[in-house]
Amino acid sequence: MIFETERLLVLKLTSDDLEPFHEMQSNRNVMRFVRAKIMTYKDNKKDLKEVIEKYDKPNNDFWIYAVKRKSDNAFIGTVAFVKDEKMMKLVIVF
């Protein structure tokens, strides 16, 4: 676990998160705020694998984590931490 709130858990994504990750990433209403392109299941599977591999890279500057509800462990979205030259940015997708 990365951190938790009273009702939420923020965790590293795993391959078990593929189905809800794909559902979120292929939702036009969600992705219109993040990126213009809706990705296919195959693309999301590849993207999730790359995100997971980045956790172990020493010079990584981009981390995406799962946000899950404590009460039932339901996947409700992601949170991204992006580091650039000046600061760390936070992007939340539900």
N, C-alpha and C positions, 0 to 999 in steps of 0.2 A: 504494500500500500504506500502511495506517495503522501497523501494526507486525507483527512476526513473532516466532515462537518457533522452537525447534529443529525442530519438526514441523508448525507451523501458520502460515498467513497470515491476517491480518485486513485485509479490503479493503472499499472502498465497494461496495455492491450495485449491480448493473446490470440492465437489462432481460433480459439473458441468464440471469439467476438465477431467472427466474419459475418454471420447472418445479420445481426443488428447493425453492424458497421455498414454493410452493403445497403441495408434498408435506409439508413440515414443518408449515405452518400449518393443514393440514387433518387432521393426525394427532391423534386424540382423546387418546392417551396423552401426547403432548407438550404439547398445548394445555391440558390440565387443570391444569397448573401455571402457566400464563400467563394464560389467559382462559377463560371458560366456553364461549364460542361458537366453533364451528368455522366457518370462512369458506369461501365458494364460490370457484371459480377466478376468476370475475369480480371478486369482492370482493378477493381476494389480488392480482390484477393492478392494481387501483386502489390498494390499500394500498402495494404495492411502488413504484408511480409516485410516490406522495406521500412515501414515505421517501426516495427518490432526490432529489426536488425540495428536501427539507429540507437537504441538504448545502450548498446555496448560499445559504441564508437567514442573514443576519447575526445575528439574535437567536434562533437555534434553540437549544432546550434539550433536544433529544431526538435522538440519533443511533443508527442501527442499522447494523451492518456484517456482512458475510459472513465466516464462518470456513471456511477451506478447508485441506485437507490438502496439504502441499507435495509429497509423493511422487507424487500423481496429480491434483492440483488439484480433488479432489472436494469439493463443498459438504457440510459436515457440520453446519452450524448458523449461528446468529447471536449476536452480542453487542450489547447495547444500553447506551449511556451516557445516563443521565438526570440532568439538573441541576435541582435545586430550590433553594429559598431558602437552605438550610443546607449542602448538599454535593452531590457527584456520586455517583450510584448506578450499579452495574453489574448487568446482568441477562444471563445466558447461557442460550441455548436450543439444545439439540442433539436 
